[in-house]
Amino acid sequence: MAAVKAPSVLRRLREAGFEVDVIATRAALEFVTPLSLTAAAGREIATDATWFEARPDAQHLTLARADISVIVGASADLLARAAHGLASDLASATLLSVRGKVLWVPAMNEKMWTHPAVAANAQTLKNWGHHFLGPQHGAFGTLGEGAGVGRMAEPEEIAAAALELLKASGPAHTPDLKGLSLVVSAGPTREYLDPVRFISNPSSGKMGYAVALEAQARGAAVTLVSGPVNLPDPAGITLVKVESALEMHAAVLEAAQDAEIVVMTAAVADYRAATPKTEKEAKTAGEVSIHLTPNPDILAALGREKGGRVLVGFAMETHAGVERAALKAQRKNADFILLNYPTQQGTSFGGDDNQVTLVRPNGSFEEWPRLSKREVATRLLDEALQVYMQHSTA
């Protein structure tokens, strides 16, 4: 039923003012004819067959220039291929190349939609900044299993959602960071006490990965220094994987030498074991004391050799946050600090949203509303670019 509704979706998108290119998968053409899609779109459609025709352009790259990509009747198979970076057909190859907004409109049986594998793939795409509409509760058409969550949104809803998404975010990314090098740190560090035990924290790395992906989308050359996280490696970004604070210190300082902007989102451990054990310590009945020694302060080290570089830090506080963040920015020579409260409901470690306050060294601050981490990344980079331009003209 979702495939049958595709021509109606195309008509509604054109009525909303879109110029529409169509990619029809082999499976889609089993349900709807090329003629009906061509008539609804007002132009020839693209298929796996046209992808391999003799032509002067790479068709998937040309199609990927769209301001928004809408996947109508998204299947579990296409979700999986996109989440794992496969390019086995024109649709998935195009999705690997898009820089505009992506709106998934799923349609499948409830048992498939609620399967852990499908849920994990959808979450991966959301982490990358993709958007979802539905699926909704309703009948499964001809699948013979009654009703449940899996029905595709209606054509009018899809067109309205695509239009609102572009209105809210503007057109596709402009390359305003092109020519700039940006370093981002992300995730936690692990400070080993012995070969199997370590001190760490619950940082997921999602904030740093969002900043890296947003910067890449805006044209920057990005180096991402990441502690141990459970996130996919971002394509097209130089990824340096580390574990300890000392490793992150060395990697960030090396990468920052040629960078114009450095964003420190990583939750670096403040302390490490002074003398980590080389063998696993046996459990004892009594109390155990561990001698800890401070880790180097990466942001402060960058601030001492700042030059014209823009430095952005993050701070987590439970009280008196603005005052502490302003003092931190002053001490470490940062241009601004993004302050958040990790115990706040809905924005704790591992979540997809964040609510931060931008704090400058002079104590001025701006409270931002609760946003997705990708939207926080967009605002952060807007501010960093403004500071960079001020540095350049000073």
SVG drawing of the C-alpha trace seen along z (x, -y; Angstrom):
<svg xmlns="http://www.w3.org/2000/svg" viewBox="-7 -44 60 57">
<polyline fill="none" stroke="black" stroke-width="0.4" points="0.0,0.0 2.9,-2.4 4.3,-1.9 0.8,-2.4 0.6,-5.7 4.0,-6.9 2.5,-8.8 0.2,-10.7 3.1,-11.7 4.9,-13.0 1.9,-15.1 1.6,-16.6 5.3,-17.4 5.0,-19.2 1.9,-21.1 4.0,-22.2 6.5,-23.8 9.2,-21.1 11.0,-20.0 11.1,-16.3 13.6,-13.7 12.6,-10.0 14.7,-7.0 12.7,-3.8 14.2,-0.7 13.8,2.7 11.3,3.7 9.2,0.6 8.8,1.3 7.2,4.6 4.3,2.6 4.1,-0.6 4.9,-1.3 7.6,-3.6 4.9,-5.4 2.8,-6.4 5.9,-7.7 7.2,-9.6 3.8,-11.2 3.5,-12.2 7.0,-13.6 6.9,-15.4 10.2,-14.0 12.0,-10.7 12.7,-8.5 16.1,-7.1 16.5,-3.4 19.4,-0.9 19.3,-0.5 19.8,-4.2 22.6,-4.3 24.7,-2.2 23.8,-4.0 26.6,-5.9 26.3,-9.4 28.6,-12.4 27.8,-12.5 27.8,-10.1 24.0,-9.9 24.0,-9.2 26.1,-12.3 23.9,-14.4 20.8,-13.2 22.4,-13.7 22.5,-17.5 18.8,-17.7 17.9,-20.0 16.0,-17.2 15.8,-13.4 12.5,-11.8 12.4,-8.0 8.8,-7.0 7.7,-3.6 11.1,-3.0 11.7,0.7 13.7,2.5 16.2,3.5 17.0,-0.1 17.2,-1.3 19.8,1.4 21.8,0.7 21.9,-3.1 22.8,-2.6 25.7,-0.3 27.0,-2.5 26.2,0.0 26.0,-1.2 24.6,1.8 22.0,-0.1 21.3,-3.6 19.1,-4.5 21.6,-3.5 24.6,-5.0 22.7,-8.3 22.0,-8.3 25.7,-7.9 26.3,-11.1 23.6,-13.5 24.4,-16.7 20.8,-18.0 18.1,-16.9 16.9,-13.3 13.4,-12.3 12.5,-8.6 8.9,-7.6 8.9,-3.9 6.3,-1.3 6.5,2.2 4.9,4.9 4.8,4.0 6.9,7.1 9.7,5.8 9.5,2.2 9.8,3.2 12.7,5.7 15.9,4.7 17.9,4.7 15.5,2.3 15.3,0.1 19.1,-0.1 19.4,-1.0 16.8,-3.7 18.6,-5.1 21.9,-5.2 20.4,-7.3 18.8,-9.6 22.2,-10.0 23.5,-11.2 20.8,-13.9 18.2,-12.1 14.5,-12.7 11.6,-10.2 7.9,-10.6 6.0,-7.6 5.3,-4.9 1.7,-5.2 -0.8,-2.9 -3.2,-1.4 -4.1,1.5 -1.3,3.3 -3.1,3.3 -2.8,6.6 -0.4,8.3 -3.3,10.0 -2.2,9.3 -4.8,6.7 -3.5,3.4 -0.5,2.2 2.4,-0.3 3.9,-0.2 1.5,-2.1 3.1,-4.8 2.1,-8.4 -0.4,-9.9 0.8,-11.8 -0.4,-15.1 1.5,-14.6 4.7,-13.7 4.6,-16.8 3.9,-19.0 6.7,-17.4 9.2,-17.9 8.2,-21.5 8.3,-22.3 11.7,-20.6 13.2,-22.9 11.5,-26.0 12.8,-25.2 16.4,-24.5 16.9,-26.5 18.2,-25.0 20.9,-22.4 24.2,-23.2 26.2,-26.0 30.0,-25.4 30.7,-28.3 33.5,-26.2 35.2,-25.3 39.0,-25.8 39.0,-25.5 40.4,-22.6 38.5,-21.6 39.5,-19.2 36.8,-17.6 37.3,-15.5 34.5,-13.1 33.6,-10.4 35.1,-9.2 38.5,-8.1 39.5,-5.0 42.2,-5.1 43.2,-1.5 43.9,-0.5 45.1,3.0 44.7,4.9 40.9,5.4 39.7,2.5 39.4,-1.1 38.0,-4.5 35.6,-6.0 32.3,-7.8 29.1,-7.3 29.8,-9.7 28.4,-8.4 30.4,-10.6 27.2,-11.6 27.7,-15.3 31.2,-15.3 30.2,-13.1 27.3,-15.5 29.8,-18.4 32.1,-16.5 29.4,-15.5 27.9,-19.0 31.3,-20.6 32.0,-18.1 28.6,-18.9 29.6,-22.6 32.9,-21.9 35.5,-21.7 38.3,-19.3 37.6,-17.4 39.7,-15.3 37.8,-13.5 39.7,-12.3 37.5,-9.8 37.6,-7.8 35.9,-4.3 32.3,-4.7 29.6,-2.6 29.0,-4.7 29.8,-4.0 32.9,-5.5 31.9,-8.6 32.7,-8.4 35.0,-11.1 36.3,-12.2 39.8,-11.6 39.2,-9.4 41.8,-9.0 40.8,-6.4 42.3,-6.7 41.6,-5.2 43.4,-7.1 43.6,-10.8 47.3,-10.8 46.6,-9.4 43.9,-11.9 46.2,-14.8 48.8,-13.7 46.4,-13.2 44.5,-16.4 47.6,-18.6 49.1,-17.0 45.9,-17.4 45.4,-21.0 48.6,-22.3 47.1,-23.0 43.5,-23.6 41.6,-26.9 38.9,-25.6 39.1,-23.1 36.0,-21.8 36.6,-19.8 33.4,-17.8 35.2,-14.8 34.6,-13.8 38.3,-13.4 39.0,-11.7 40.5,-14.2 42.7,-11.5 44.5,-8.3 46.2,-5.6 49.6,-6.8 51.0,-3.3 48.7,-1.0 49.1,2.7 50.5,5.0 48.6,8.0 44.9,8.3 44.6,7.6 42.8,10.3 39.7,9.4 40.3,8.8 37.8,8.7 39.1,5.3 39.1,1.8 41.4,0.8 43.1,-2.5 44.0,-3.8 46.6,-6.5 45.4,-8.8 47.4,-11.5 46.0,-14.4 45.7,-14.0 46.9,-16.9 44.3,-19.6 44.0,-19.4 42.0,-22.6 44.4,-24.6 47.3,-23.3 45.7,-24.4 44.9,-27.8 48.6,-28.4 49.5,-28.0 46.3,-29.5 47.5,-31.9 44.5,-32.7 42.8,-29.5 39.2,-29.3 38.8,-27.1 35.5,-25.8 35.1,-23.7 32.2,-22.0 31.5,-22.1 29.3,-19.9 28.1,-21.3 25.4,-20.6 25.2,-24.1 26.6,-27.6 27.2,-26.6 27.5,-30.0 30.0,-31.5 32.1,-28.3 32.0,-28.1 33.0,-31.7 36.0,-31.2 36.9,-28.1 36.9,-30.0 39.1,-32.7 41.6,-30.3 41.9,-28.2 41.8,-31.0 38.7,-29.5 36.5,-31.6 33.4,-30.2 32.1,-27.2 28.9,-25.2 27.5,-24.4 25.2,-21.6 23.8,-19.7 24.1,-16.0 21.5,-15.1 18.8,-17.1 15.9,-15.0 16.0,-14.3 19.5,-15.6 21.6,-13.2 24.5,-11.1 23.7,-9.0 20.6,-10.9 19.9,-12.4 19.1,-15.9 21.0,-18.5 20.2,-21.7 23.2,-24.0 24.1,-27.5 26.8,-29.3 29.1,-31.1 31.8,-33.6 34.9,-34.6 33.4,-38.0 30.4,-36.2 27.8,-36.9 25.7,-33.9 22.9,-32.7 20.6,-29.9 19.6,-27.7 16.4,-25.6 16.4,-21.8 17.6,-20.8 18.9,-17.7 22.6,-17.3 22.9,-18.0 21.1,-21.3 23.3,-22.2 26.3,-21.4 24.9,-23.8 24.6,-26.7 28.0,-25.9 29.7,-26.1 27.8,-29.3 29.2,-30.9 32.7,-29.5 32.7,-30.8 31.7,-34.2 34.5,-34.3 37.0,-33.1 35.9,-35.9 36.4,-38.4 39.9,-37.0 40.7,-37.2 39.8,-40.9 41.3,-42.0"/>
</svg>
